[in-house]
């Protein structure tokens, strides 16, 4: 596992971390002035991101994120992730991109939610 994969895994764990441990865990993977944005918010510090994560944890009890794939080059990375519900089943999926600080930690994170996969119509059997 690459260092960047490990970093993303540790970052993902922050979303479901114990509230007393979240800020310290987040500080290990992101800089104090981390910029985070997704379609629902935009924050500019570690404490603001930790508060946003706490709101997520309250809205989705028992949910966690699994990092499925990480791509990286230079000081950028891209992570494909799945949000798992309290039974470990996929609830949603997305992609997050990041710019890394010179020390390797996350400096800017942008999250994108992928559209839900809706079942399509049954295939037509043409003879």
Backbone torsions as a table, in degrees:
resi	resn	phi	psi	omega
1	UNK	NA	132.8	-179.5
2	UNK	-74.5	162.7	176.2
3	UNK	-60.3	-36.9	-179.5
4	UNK	-69.8	-39.0	175.3
5	UNK	-60.7	-44.5	179.0
6	UNK	-62.1	-42.8	178.4
7	UNK	-59.2	-47.2	179.1
8	UNK	-64.2	-39.7	177.1
9	UNK	-61.3	-43.8	179.1
10	UNK	-66.4	-39.2	176.4
11	UNK	-62.2	-46.6	179.9
12	UNK	-58.6	-37.7	179.8
13	UNK	-65.3	-25.8	179.1
14	UNK	-61.3	-31.0	-177.8
15	UNK	-64.9	-27.6	-179.5
16	UNK	-117.6	14.8	-178.7
17	UNK	-68.5	156.8	172.5
18	UNK	-57.9	134.1	-177.5
19	UNK	-53.7	-34.2	-179.6
20	UNK	-70.2	-22.4	-177.3
21	UNK	-103.1	-12.1	-169.9
22	UNK	-60.3	-48.7	-174.5
23	UNK	-64.0	-39.7	178.2
24	UNK	-67.5	-42.0	179.5
25	UNK	-65.0	-40.8	179.1
26	UNK	-66.9	-38.9	178.1
27	UNK	-63.4	-24.1	177.8
28	UNK	-74.6	-21.6	-175.9
29	UNK	-115.5	-12.6	-177.2
30	UNK	-138.2	151.0	179.5
31	UNK	-76.0	159.9	-178.1
32	UNK	-56.8	-37.1	-177.6
33	UNK	-98.5	32.2	-179.5
34	UNK	-55.8	135.5	174.6
35	UNK	-101.5	123.7	179.9
36	UNK	-125.1	137.9	175.1
37	UNK	-147.4	143.9	169.4
38	UNK	-145.0	178.7	-176.7
39	UNK	-57.7	-20.1	-176.6
40	UNK	-100.3	-12.4	-174.9
41	UNK	-160.0	168.6	171.1
42	UNK	-149.4	120.7	179.7
43	UNK	-128.1	163.9	-173.8
44	UNK	-133.5	24.0	176.7
45	UNK	-157.7	164.2	178.4
46	UNK	-59.9	-45.0	-178.2
47	UNK	-67.3	-37.6	177.1
48	UNK	-66.9	-39.5	178.1
49	UNK	-66.8	-40.9	177.8
50	UNK	-61.3	-39.5	178.0
51	UNK	-65.8	-40.6	177.8
52	UNK	-63.3	-42.0	177.4
53	UNK	-62.0	-39.8	178.5
54	UNK	-62.4	-41.0	176.6
55	UNK	-62.5	-40.5	176.5
56	UNK	-60.8	-48.6	-178.0
57	UNK	-60.6	-36.0	178.0
58	UNK	-70.7	-35.4	-179.7
59	UNK	-77.9	-27.5	-177.4
60	UNK	-128.7	67.7	-177.1
61	UNK	-58.7	135.8	178.0
62	UNK	81.7	-4.9	179.5
63	UNK	-81.5	154.2	176.6
64	UNK	-149.7	170.1	179.5
65	UNK	-112.7	141.5	173.9
66	UNK	-116.4	130.0	176.0
67	UNK	-86.4	120.6	-175.3
68	UNK	-95.0	-29.8	-177.3
69	UNK	-161.4	143.7	176.9
70	UNK	-131.6	131.8	172.8
71	UNK	-117.4	146.1	-177.3
72	UNK	-152.7	149.7	167.1
73	UNK	-165.1	152.5	-176.4
74	UNK	48.5	-125.2	-179.1
75	UNK	-108.8	31.4	-178.0
76	UNK	-127.8	152.5	173.7
77	UNK	-149.1	161.2	-179.6
78	UNK	-135.0	130.5	-179.5
79	UNK	-123.4	129.4	172.3
80	UNK	-95.7	130.5	-173.8
81	UNK	-135.0	162.1	174.5
82	UNK	-127.5	132.8	172.7
83	UNK	-88.0	122.5	-179.0
84	UNK	-103.0	138.9	179.0
85	UNK	-80.9	-174.7	-176.2
86	UNK	-68.6	-8.6	174.5
87	UNK	-101.1	0.8	-179.1
88	UNK	83.3	13.2	179.4
89	UNK	-96.8	150.0	-178.8
90	UNK	-63.6	125.7	178.7
91	UNK	-105.6	-33.9	177.0
92	UNK	-162.1	172.8	-179.5
93	UNK	-144.1	159.8	179.2
94	UNK	-167.9	-175.3	178.7
95	UNK	-135.3	137.3	175.4
96	UNK	-125.1	140.8	176.1
97	UNK	-114.9	155.6	-178.5
98	UNK	-146.9	149.3	165.9
99	UNK	-106.5	136.8	-177.3
100	UNK	-101.1	143.6	173.1
101	UNK	-68.8	162.6	-179.8
102	UNK	-60.0	-22.1	177.7
103	UNK	-87.1	1.7	176.5
104	UNK	99.1	-21.0	-179.3
105	UNK	-70.1	164.0	-179.8
106	UNK	-72.7	130.6	179.5
107	UNK	-111.0	-36.2	177.2
108	UNK	-138.2	132.6	-179.8
109	UNK	-130.8	131.9	175.0
110	UNK	-127.6	122.7	-178.9
111	UNK	-104.9	140.9	176.7
112	UNK	-126.4	133.4	177.6
113	UNK	-96.2	129.8	178.6
114	UNK	-80.1	146.9	177.9
115	UNK	-60.8	146.2	177.8
116	UNK	-62.9	142.0	177.5
117	UNK	-83.6	105.8	179.8
118	UNK	-92.9	138.5	177.4
119	UNK	-65.1	136.1	179.5
120	UNK	-87.0	179.8	177.8
121	UNK	-65.5	153.5	178.9
122	UNK	-60.9	141.6	179.4
123	UNK	-61.8	144.7	178.6
124	UNK	-90.5	129.8	179.2
125	UNK	-91.2	106.4	-178.4
126	UNK	-101.0	129.5	178.9
127	UNK	-104.6	NA	NA
